Amino acid sequence: MSEEKEKAAEKEAAAQDKDAKEEAPAKAKKEEVVEASAPEKDEADKPAKKKKPGKLAVVHVYSSKNDTIITATDISGAETLSWASGGMMVKSSREEGKPYAAMQAAQKIVNDLREKGVDTVHIKIRAPGGNGSKTPGGGAQAVVRTIARMKMRVGRIEDVTPIPTDSMKRAGGRRGRRV
């Protein structure tokens, strides 16, 4: 009987060895998969490469109550890249100063700048100033909003309205304009 028990024990040991050998390659494959995916996690931990900055342009916006004129130049202001006005976009002269005309002009400017590889702009807003109105017309806000909505990066927005330090006497006389 002891011989039979020994043979049975040997068979069980052999069967366990077979199972262990079959499981070992499966575990090795799993480890290989884990090792193969490990470098991907390391790559994900690294910061993403920064996009090269594109060209920079300056968008000059002159906005009065009667018209909006937009000029896009290079950073020095010497070379004009594109320009448009509200009057170019609408038929009626009374609509030249409206926000819709300014929005259409801004879209034309942004499309022209994209063709030339510009992706970042600084915006300079100017009102008539001097003896005229110191506040920009309604088209200025529409231009800024349109540029931002068309996915152009805006660096800075500044007001460059000329403010007189001492000027000529304003029209209308001492008692002002009587309406």
Backbone torsions as a table, in degrees:
resi	resn	phi	psi	omega
1	MET	NA	-35.8	-179.8
2	SER	-63.9	-33.7	177.4
3	GLU	-65.3	-40.2	179.5
4	GLU	-64.8	-41.1	178.6
5	LYS	-63.3	-40.7	179.5
6	GLU	-64.1	-43.2	179.0
7	LYS	-63.7	-42.2	179.5
8	ALA	-63.8	-40.2	179.3
9	ALA	-65.5	-39.9	177.9
10	GLU	-63.8	-41.8	179.1
11	LYS	-62.6	-42.7	179.3
12	GLU	-64.1	-41.0	179.0
13	ALA	-64.4	-41.4	178.8
14	ALA	-64.5	-41.0	179.6
15	ALA	-65.0	-40.4	178.6
16	GLN	-65.8	-38.5	177.7
17	ASP	-62.2	-42.2	178.8
18	LYS	-60.7	-47.5	179.4
19	ASP	-60.1	-41.6	-179.5
20	ALA	-64.8	-40.1	179.4
21	LYS	-66.7	-38.0	179.2
22	GLU	-69.2	-37.4	-179.4
23	GLU	-73.5	-31.2	-177.3
24	ALA	-60.3	-47.3	178.2
25	PRO	-64.2	-34.8	178.8
26	ALA	-64.4	-42.3	177.7
27	LYS	-64.4	-40.1	179.7
28	ALA	-62.7	-40.5	178.6
29	LYS	-63.2	-42.3	178.8
30	LYS	-62.0	-41.4	178.7
31	GLU	-63.3	-39.3	177.8
32	GLU	-62.4	-41.0	179.2
33	VAL	-63.4	-43.6	179.3
34	VAL	-63.3	-43.0	179.8
35	GLU	-65.1	-37.4	-179.3
36	ALA	-68.6	-34.9	-178.6
37	SER	-83.1	-17.4	-178.5
38	ALA	-61.1	-43.6	179.2
39	PRO	-63.5	-29.3	178.6
40	GLU	-64.2	-37.3	178.0
41	LYS	-66.3	-39.2	178.6
42	ASP	-62.3	-40.2	179.2
43	GLU	-65.8	-35.0	-179.9
44	ALA	-69.4	-30.7	179.2
45	ASP	-70.1	-27.3	-179.0
46	LYS	-68.5	144.7	177.9
47	PRO	-66.6	144.6	-179.5
48	ALA	-64.9	147.5	179.0
49	LYS	-65.2	135.9	179.6
50	LYS	-74.8	140.3	177.7
51	LYS	-69.2	139.8	176.3
52	LYS	-64.7	134.2	179.6
53	PRO	-67.6	136.6	178.9
54	GLY	-80.4	-166.7	179.8
55	LYS	-72.6	156.2	179.7
56	LEU	-115.1	138.7	177.7
57	ALA	-131.9	160.5	175.7
58	VAL	-113.0	126.7	179.0
59	VAL	-104.2	114.2	179.0
60	HIS	-95.0	122.4	-178.2
61	VAL	-116.0	114.8	173.1
62	TYR	-103.5	117.3	-175.0
63	SER	-129.6	112.7	174.0
64	SER	-111.4	-176.9	179.7
65	LYS	-74.6	-16.3	-176.7
66	ASN	-101.7	-19.9	-176.9
67	ASP	-163.1	161.6	173.8
68	THR	-129.7	124.5	-179.8
69	ILE	-118.1	126.6	-178.1
70	ILE	-117.9	128.1	177.7
71	THR	-128.1	128.3	177.0
72	ALA	-106.0	126.0	-179.7
73	THR	-125.1	170.9	172.1
74	ASP	-71.6	180.0	-172.7
75	ILE	-64.4	-28.9	179.8
76	SER	-80.9	-19.7	-178.6
77	GLY	86.3	1.3	-176.3
78	ALA	-81.0	-37.4	-175.4
79	GLU	-109.2	125.7	178.1
80	THR	-83.5	123.9	179.2
81	LEU	-88.7	-38.1	-179.2
82	SER	-165.2	154.2	173.7
83	TRP	-150.9	154.5	178.4
84	ALA	-158.4	160.1	176.8
85	SER	-135.6	164.2	178.5
86	GLY	-63.0	-33.2	-179.9
87	GLY	-66.7	-24.6	178.1
88	MET	-75.0	-20.4	-170.9
89	MET	-99.0	-20.2	-177.8
90	VAL	-123.7	159.1	-177.6
91	LYS	-83.2	-42.2	-173.7
92	SER	-85.0	138.1	-178.6
93	SER	-69.5	-24.6	-179.5
94	ARG	-74.6	-13.4	-179.1
95	GLU	-98.7	2.0	-176.4
96	GLU	-61.7	-36.2	-176.9
97	GLY	-89.8	1.5	-176.4
98	LYS	-75.8	154.3	179.0
99	PRO	-59.9	-33.1	-179.4
100	TYR	-62.9	-43.8	179.2
101	ALA	-64.0	-40.0	178.7
102	ALA	-65.3	-37.3	179.2
103	MET	-64.5	-42.9	178.5
104	GLN	-63.9	-41.1	179.1
105	ALA	-64.9	-40.3	179.4
106	ALA	-64.7	-38.3	177.8
107	GLN	-62.7	-40.6	178.0
108	LYS	-62.4	-44.2	-179.8
109	ILE	-61.6	-47.7	-178.2
110	VAL	-61.7	-42.7	178.7
111	ASN	-63.4	-40.7	177.5
112	ASP	-64.2	-40.7	-179.7
113	LEU	-67.4	-38.4	178.4
114	ARG	-61.4	-40.5	178.8
115	GLU	-61.7	-29.6	-178.4
116	LYS	-92.9	5.2	174.5
117	GLY	85.7	16.5	179.9
118	VAL	-89.3	132.9	177.9
119	ASP	-127.3	-7.0	179.4
120	THR	-130.0	138.2	179.5
121	VAL	-133.6	148.7	166.2
122	HIS	-104.8	139.4	-177.5
123	ILE	-112.8	128.8	175.4
124	LYS	-117.0	118.2	-177.5
125	ILE	-103.8	134.4	-178.7
126	ARG	-132.5	132.7	172.5
127	ALA	-98.2	172.2	179.4
128	PRO	-55.2	-44.0	175.6
129	GLY	64.4	-165.4	-177.6
130	GLY	62.1	-126.5	175.6
131	ASN	-82.8	-8.8	-179.3
132	GLY	-86.3	-163.0	-177.8
133	SER	-69.2	138.2	179.2
134	LYS	-92.2	-6.3	-179.8
135	THR	-104.9	136.9	179.6
136	PRO	-65.5	157.0	177.8
137	GLY	-72.8	178.9	-177.5
138	GLY	-66.2	-20.4	-177.6
139	GLY	-72.1	-23.9	-175.4
140	ALA	-63.8	-45.1	-179.5
141	GLN	-65.7	-38.8	179.3
142	ALA	-64.0	-36.3	179.2
143	VAL	-65.0	-47.8	-179.0
144	VAL	-61.8	-44.0	-180.0
145	ARG	-63.0	-41.8	-178.6
146	THR	-65.9	-42.7	179.6
147	ILE	-61.8	-42.8	-180.0
148	ALA	-67.1	-39.5	-178.6
149	ARG	-69.9	-24.4	-179.4
150	MET	-89.0	20.1	172.1
151	LYS	64.6	29.7	171.4
152	MET	-90.1	137.5	177.3
153	ARG	-77.4	131.5	-179.5
154	VAL	-104.9	117.6	-179.8
155	GLY	-74.3	-61.9	178.7
156	ARG	-147.4	155.4	176.8
157	ILE	-123.2	124.3	179.0
158	GLU	-135.9	153.3	179.3
159	ASP	-98.1	121.4	-178.4
160	VAL	-117.0	32.5	179.1
161	THR	-66.0	130.0	179.4
162	PRO	-70.9	123.3	179.1
163	ILE	-107.6	122.0	-178.4
164	PRO	-73.7	139.3	174.6
165	THR	-88.5	-33.0	172.5
166	ASP	-155.6	129.6	-173.5
167	SER	-138.4	-179.9	176.9
168	MET	-68.4	163.9	179.1
169	LYS	-65.5	135.9	-178.8
170	ARG	-70.1	146.2	-179.4
171	ALA	-64.6	148.0	176.3
172	GLY	120.6	-13.4	177.1
173	GLY	80.9	-179.3	-173.6
174	ARG	-64.3	-39.5	-176.3
175	ARG	-90.6	2.3	176.9
176	GLY	82.5	172.5	-179.3
177	ARG	-76.1	127.1	-179.6
178	ARG	-99.4	122.0	-175.0
179	VAL	-96.5	NA	NA
